[in-house]
Amino acid sequence: MQNISKPIYLDNAATTFPKAPGVKEAVSEFLENIGASAGRSGHSLSIESGRILFQTRKSLADLVGLKNCKHILFTLNATMAINTLLQGFLKEGDIVVVTQMEHNAIKRPLNALKNKLKLEVREIPCDSMHAVDLNSAKEMLKGAKLLACAHINNVSGAMIPPEDLSALAKAHNVAFLLDGAQSVGCVEMKEVMSQVDFLALSAHKGLLAPMGVGALVIADDFAIERIEPLVFGGTGSLSEEEIQPLFLPDRFESGTPNMHGIAGLQAGLEWIKKQGVENIHRHELDLREQLLEGLSGIPNLKVYRTKGRSSGTLSVDIPNYTLSEIGEILDSQYGICVRVGLHCSPSSHKSLGSFERGGTIRLSPGAFTTKEEIDFTINALRDIAEHRGQK
């Protein structure tokens, strides 16, 4: 066993850590020196808060290639963004198409709406390497209203082909919601945004910012007109009216926003812009390849491989241990932080073939993970696998 000076954090698919340089300072600066609600008053501190809100909205729009930053609608997280779209867009009898490897952020709200709205939910088959069956997708999209799927799978790291699915959806006049929780900030999104109608995201993952901030991104005015707000209330605008404003972004942003979190998000966006998203993605893919190469051939260790494009996330298993045993050993004996289990995505594990096992060991490097940390992790997993193999 080797000694390490600090924990090795490989749980970035859940939430990134550490956050980008400048994020902590931006949050502290807002709490200590600004503190006011944006758009609620005319004094200088409220105006400064509003400036931060606008600048963050604009920076996020620039990152995803959106011309009108008013189409960035802030929420608490990607899950709330997905719920805002599903509950505000779908009507009774609609047909929704998903893949067989969706996260519960999509599956649970759809299941909640299924009986209420008499929805028909169709699932595009996926193989054990998380490749989507495009031929089946073509047939399933006939007559549908919405295609909803994750851009990058949070268990395997597999990336769907948004350009192919977008072409099929457009051919059948089907709206396209992309769950970008695992992709925004990690992969280039400008071209992808041109292929979808709606994008959900969280600040605390690839954007390297605090928890409690997300967004629903809407491609055009026509799409917005088809959505009812999920939450109604005070916006700081048209206070003489007792009905929700119709203009953006106020129509979808009731209540006081998480301004210290948004200030942190702005700092995260600034850092990502300087680094370049493509460079971040390349770094994470290099670490994934390092893991694949280092773990291949180790007795008693299984690697769940995928086809096509991916993020840095990789799932593995050491079948002679329980998953909880592996997680505890990695944490207590090696100081390596991973997530084991079903990862809020049982559908992903069913298609991957790991559901009956109870899930996988998920290794998710991030922007600040080093090659030395990956080498240490490979050696730790080898030690664990070979130790039980000798018994």
Disulfide bonds with the S-S distance in Angstrom:
none
